[in-house]
């Protein structure tokens, strides 16, 4: 007769998602249901490079008595030896597959399809996001059964944690020898947040009973809302008259972004810069105009100290942070910002003439640098900290006179000129030139390195002229994005004799 095997459950959850609570629920459910339960946890690394793994094994108590002793249960999951994997986020499901914890002969994988981007994805110079379609495809191929849907949304709608949704999905699979009532009774015995947890549990149970949601519906088209402000309404009418339909949505989004960033007049400048591009010959795809519209809006909304201060003092940010940490109305929320402005950022915020003089000065520059060597912690939830950043954000009305504005204006105009010259040769080449703006991002040293790579690539474009193929420019751009120190870019330039 085959030996009885314990039920082996691995939970991969990030901090604040209730992974420990979920493990405790499973342990209590098992112990009250006649099982010997053991739970362990393996902490992950902070800042989203890894989740904590909670591991639970359940073994029938009656079987242990018949065996004449206590079972020896494992302290950690082993590849190929897990019955159920619960992942609170899609990348964590991918990590479980990568580690071999999910196998097609044995494992039921229960995972949320939402994404919380990892540090590695965020710090990538290009688009470092993992493809969710590929993650889901690998998960489906690796698991005996896949149960997946957006559990974060279900938890938010229920006012509970994602752990309760996962618990409901686990109940729906029937892998544990307990009824739905026993699962719900376990939550009720917890005594805290019972009603929202039961609501989230029910949502998870019902969605999991209906099967997986691998194929997600396409996002609905954005609704065009009539503008109440006459200046904004005039901007939208200008888009309708002056830009082709295949680019109108992108141009509209650019206008919305720049009105929020500065004002309607600044959005009008955006359209002034785009109109010559719209009049250039086009291959029919609209790619050149859309890419220029997208990247021009991003460049014109560069993040200077004024923008950072404005974003950090918005009421919507305080509401978002309060919701993320689940602070109650009777709880005090304290937000501390770490800031380290360099001399360059200070000069960028000054009037152009003053900023240039300070950068070129002797002892005044050294004097200011003494106060910028270390960072500052500013509590935006304190009156002093909030008013400090609020005062900086009010400099927005004088942004057009700052040194940073003057420098970015020169760079943007040169870039647009290169797009126009490239379009006279090849529209695909012009679209690739437009996408080179991706190299200019971030702030401080990151921005300086990206700007250097951008200028290096643009210099190569000017030298090569009509001989430069769009594929070659794309290769140069990807090389620059792959290595912030520029080694791959230099090697690629040398290989194509463009150095």
Secondary structure as the mmCIF struct_conf table of DSSP 4:
data_model
#
loop_
_struct_conf.conf_type_id
_struct_conf.id
_struct_conf.beg_label_comp_id
_struct_conf.beg_label_asym_id
_struct_conf.beg_label_seq_id
_struct_conf.end_label_comp_id
_struct_conf.end_label_asym_id
_struct_conf.end_label_seq_id
HELX_LH_PP_P HELX_LH_PP_P1 UNK A 2 UNK A 6
STRN STRN1 UNK A 7 UNK A 13
TURN_TY1_P TURN_TY1_P1 UNK A 15 UNK A 16
BEND BEND1 UNK A 17 UNK A 17
HELX_RH_AL_P HELX_RH_AL_P1 UNK A 19 UNK A 32
TURN_TY1_P TURN_TY1_P2 UNK A 33 UNK A 34
STRN STRN2 UNK A 35 UNK A 42
TURN_TY1_P TURN_TY1_P3 UNK A 46 UNK A 49
HELX_LH_PP_P HELX_LH_PP_P2 UNK A 51 UNK A 51
STRN STRN3 UNK A 52 UNK A 60
HELX_RH_AL_P HELX_RH_AL_P2 UNK A 61 UNK A 67
TURN_TY1_P TURN_TY1_P4 UNK A 68 UNK A 68
BEND BEND2 UNK A 69 UNK A 69
BEND BEND3 UNK A 75 UNK A 76
TURN_TY1_P TURN_TY1_P5 UNK A 79 UNK A 80
BEND BEND4 UNK A 83 UNK A 83
STRN STRN4 UNK A 84 UNK A 87
BEND BEND5 UNK A 88 UNK A 89
HELX_RH_AL_P HELX_RH_AL_P3 UNK A 90 UNK A 98
TURN_TY1_P TURN_TY1_P6 UNK A 99 UNK A 100
TURN_TY1_P TURN_TY1_P7 UNK A 104 UNK A 106
STRN STRN5 UNK A 108 UNK A 112
HELX_RH_AL_P HELX_RH_AL_P4 UNK A 119 UNK A 123
BEND BEND6 UNK A 125 UNK A 126
HELX_RH_AL_P HELX_RH_AL_P5 UNK A 132 UNK A 142
BEND BEND7 UNK A 144 UNK A 144
STRN STRN6 UNK A 145 UNK A 149
HELX_RH_AL_P HELX_RH_AL_P6 UNK A 151 UNK A 158
TURN_TY1_P TURN_TY1_P8 UNK A 159 UNK A 159
BEND BEND8 UNK A 160 UNK A 160
HELX_RH_AL_P HELX_RH_AL_P7 UNK A 162 UNK A 173
TURN_TY1_P TURN_TY1_P9 UNK A 174 UNK A 174
BEND BEND9 UNK A 176 UNK A 177
HELX_RH_AL_P HELX_RH_AL_P8 UNK A 180 UNK A 190
BEND BEND10 UNK A 192 UNK A 193
HELX_RH_AL_P HELX_RH_AL_P9 UNK A 194 UNK A 209
TURN_TY1_P TURN_TY1_P10 UNK A 210 UNK A 210
BEND BEND11 UNK A 215 UNK A 215
HELX_LH_PP_P HELX_LH_PP_P3 UNK A 216 UNK A 223
HELX_LH_PP_P HELX_LH_PP_P4 UNK A 225 UNK A 227
BEND BEND12 UNK A 229 UNK A 229
HELX_RH_AL_P HELX_RH_AL_P10 UNK A 230 UNK A 242
BEND BEND13 UNK A 243 UNK A 243
HELX_RH_AL_P HELX_RH_AL_P11 UNK A 245 UNK A 261
TURN_TY1_P TURN_TY1_P11 UNK A 262 UNK A 262
HELX_RH_AL_P HELX_RH_AL_P12 UNK A 264 UNK A 278
TURN_TY1_P TURN_TY1_P12 UNK A 279 UNK A 279
BEND BEND14 UNK A 280 UNK A 280
BEND BEND15 UNK A 284 UNK A 285
HELX_RH_AL_P HELX_RH_AL_P13 UNK A 287 UNK A 300
TURN_TY1_P TURN_TY1_P13 UNK A 301 UNK A 301
HELX_RH_AL_P HELX_RH_AL_P14 UNK A 305 UNK A 312
TURN_TY1_P TURN_TY1_P14 UNK A 313 UNK A 313
HELX_RH_AL_P HELX_RH_AL_P15 UNK A 315 UNK A 324
TURN_TY1_P TURN_TY1_P15 UNK A 325 UNK A 326
TURN_TY1_P TURN_TY1_P16 UNK A 329 UNK A 330
BEND BEND16 UNK A 331 UNK A 331
STRN STRN7 UNK A 336 UNK A 339
HELX_RH_AL_P HELX_RH_AL_P16 UNK A 343 UNK A 349
BEND BEND17 UNK A 350 UNK A 350
STRN STRN8 UNK A 351 UNK A 351
HELX_RH_AL_P HELX_RH_AL_P17 UNK A 352 UNK A 360
BEND BEND18 UNK A 362 UNK A 362
HELX_RH_AL_P HELX_RH_AL_P18 UNK A 363 UNK A 370
TURN_TY1_P TURN_TY1_P17 UNK A 371 UNK A 371
BEND BEND19 UNK A 372 UNK A 374
STRN STRN9 UNK A 376 UNK A 379
TURN_TY1_P TURN_TY1_P18 UNK A 380 UNK A 381
BEND BEND20 UNK A 382 UNK A 382
HELX_RH_AL_P HELX_RH_AL_P19 UNK A 383 UNK A 393
HELX_RH_3T_P HELX_RH_3T_P1 UNK A 394 UNK A 401
STRN STRN10 UNK A 402 UNK A 402
HELX_RH_AL_P HELX_RH_AL_P20 UNK A 403 UNK A 423
TURN_TY1_P TURN_TY1_P19 UNK A 424 UNK A 425
HELX_RH_AL_P HELX_RH_AL_P21 UNK A 427 UNK A 435
HELX_RH_3T_P HELX_RH_3T_P2 UNK A 436 UNK A 439
BEND BEND21 UNK A 440 UNK A 440
BEND BEND22 UNK A 442 UNK A 443
HELX_RH_AL_P HELX_RH_AL_P22 UNK A 444 UNK A 464
HELX_RH_3T_P HELX_RH_3T_P3 UNK A 465 UNK A 467
HELX_RH_AL_P HELX_RH_AL_P23 UNK A 470 UNK A 482
TURN_TY1_P TURN_TY1_P20 UNK A 484 UNK A 485
BEND BEND23 UNK A 486 UNK A 486
HELX_RH_AL_P HELX_RH_AL_P24 UNK A 487 UNK A 495
TURN_TY1_P TURN_TY1_P21 UNK A 496 UNK A 497
#
